[in-house]
Amino acid sequence: MAKPGATGITRIIHATNYSMKGLSSAWRHEAAFRQVVFLNTGLLLVIIFMPFAMLVKMLLVFASFFSVIVELFNTGIEAAIDHTSTERHPLAKIAKDVGSAAQFLALLLLFVIWVMAFMNHYG
C-alpha cells in the first residue's frame, strides 16, 4: 500500500526543501561541517587550476563531496543521540566515536587521493 503524502513533482519539491533545511541547519549549528565545507571549497578551487587528467579531477571532486556527505551523517548521528539523552552512556559514546572515525577515514581518503594525484602528475 502506498504511503500517504505528496507524489510526483510535489514530493521532489518537498524533498529538496527538506534537504536545503538540513544543509542550512548543519551550517548554522555545526562548526565541523563548516570547516569541512571550507576545506573542500578550497580544494575544489585548486582542482580547477591543476593540470590533472579529467579522471583524476573527477576522483578528487568525488572524494571532496564524500567527506562533506560523511560529515552530514556524523552530524545527524550526533543530533539524534543528543536528542535521545544528554546523559553519558557507553553506547552513545560508541555511536559518536564511530561517526567521528568515519569522517576521519573520509578525510584520510581525501588526503591520500590528493597525494596520489600529485605523485602521478609530478613524480
C-alpha positions as CSV (number, residue, x, y, z in Angstrom):
1,M,0.0,0.0,0.0
2,A,1.3,3.4,-0.9
3,K,2.4,5.8,1.8
4,P,0.1,8.9,2.0
5,G,1.5,12.3,1.1
6,A,2.8,14.2,-1.8
7,T,3.7,12.4,-5.0
8,G,5.5,13.3,-8.3
9,I,7.0,16.7,-8.7
10,T,5.4,18.0,-5.4
11,R,7.3,15.3,-3.5
12,I,10.5,16.2,-5.2
13,I,10.0,19.9,-4.3
14,H,9.3,19.0,-0.7
15,A,12.3,16.7,-0.5
16,T,14.5,19.4,-2.0
17,N,13.2,21.9,0.6
18,Y,14.0,19.4,3.4
19,S,17.5,18.9,2.0
20,M,18.1,22.7,1.9
21,K,16.9,23.0,5.5
22,G,19.3,20.2,6.5
23,L,22.2,21.9,4.9
24,S,21.3,25.2,6.5
25,S,20.9,23.6,9.9
26,A,24.3,21.8,9.6
27,W,25.9,25.1,8.5
28,R,24.4,27.1,11.4
29,H,24.9,24.6,14.2
30,E,28.0,22.5,13.4
31,A,31.4,24.1,13.2
32,A,32.9,20.8,11.9
33,F,30.6,20.9,8.9
34,R,31.6,24.5,8.1
35,Q,35.3,23.5,8.4
36,V,34.9,20.6,6.0
37,V,33.0,22.8,3.6
38,F,35.7,25.5,3.7
39,L,38.4,22.9,3.2
40,N,36.7,21.3,0.3
41,T,35.8,24.6,-1.3
42,G,39.4,25.5,-1.3
43,L,40.4,22.1,-2.7
44,L,37.7,22.3,-5.4
45,L,39.1,25.7,-6.5
46,V,42.6,24.2,-6.6
47,I,41.3,21.4,-8.9
48,I,40.2,24.0,-11.4
49,F,43.8,25.2,-11.9
50,M,45.7,21.9,-11.6
51,P,46.8,20.2,-14.8
52,F,45.5,16.8,-13.7
53,A,43.7,14.5,-16.1
54,M,39.9,14.7,-16.1
55,L,39.6,11.3,-14.5
56,V,41.8,12.4,-11.6
57,K,39.9,15.6,-11.2
58,M,36.6,13.6,-11.1
59,L,38.1,11.4,-8.4
60,L,39.2,14.4,-6.3
61,V,35.8,16.0,-6.7
62,F,34.1,12.8,-5.6
63,A,36.4,12.5,-2.5
64,S,35.6,16.1,-1.6
65,F,31.8,15.6,-1.8
66,F,32.2,12.2,0.0
67,S,33.9,13.9,3.0
68,V,31.1,16.5,3.2
69,I,28.4,13.8,3.0
70,V,30.1,11.8,5.8
71,E,30.1,14.9,7.9
72,L,26.4,15.3,7.4
73,F,25.8,11.7,8.5
74,N,28.1,12.3,11.5
75,T,26.2,15.5,12.4
76,G,22.8,13.6,12.1
77,I,24.0,10.8,14.3
78,E,25.2,13.2,17.0
79,A,22.0,15.2,16.9
80,A,19.9,12.1,17.2
81,I,21.9,10.8,20.1
82,D,21.8,14.2,21.9
83,H,18.0,14.4,21.3
84,T,17.6,10.9,22.9
85,S,19.5,11.7,26.0
86,T,22.1,14.2,27.2
87,E,23.4,11.7,29.9
88,R,26.6,9.9,29.2
89,H,26.1,6.4,28.0
90,P,28.7,3.9,26.6
91,L,26.6,3.2,23.5
92,A,26.1,6.9,22.8
93,K,29.9,7.3,23.1
94,I,30.5,4.4,20.7
95,A,28.0,5.8,18.2
96,K,29.6,9.3,18.3
97,D,33.1,7.9,18.1
98,V,32.2,5.7,15.1
99,G,30.7,8.7,13.3
100,S,33.9,10.6,14.0
101,A,36.0,7.7,12.8
102,A,34.0,7.6,9.6
103,Q,34.8,11.3,9.0
104,F,38.5,10.7,9.8
105,L,38.6,8.0,7.2
106,A,36.8,10.1,4.6
107,L,39.4,12.9,5.2
108,L,42.2,10.4,5.1
109,L,40.9,9.1,1.8
110,L,40.8,12.7,0.5
111,F,44.4,13.3,1.6
112,V,45.6,10.0,0.1
113,I,43.9,10.7,-3.3
114,W,45.5,14.2,-3.4
115,V,48.9,12.8,-2.6
116,M,48.5,10.1,-5.3
117,A,47.3,12.8,-7.8
118,F,50.4,14.9,-7.2
119,M,52.7,11.8,-7.3
120,N,51.1,10.7,-10.6
121,H,51.4,14.1,-12.2
122,Y,54.8,15.3,-10.8
123,G,56.5,12.1,-9.8
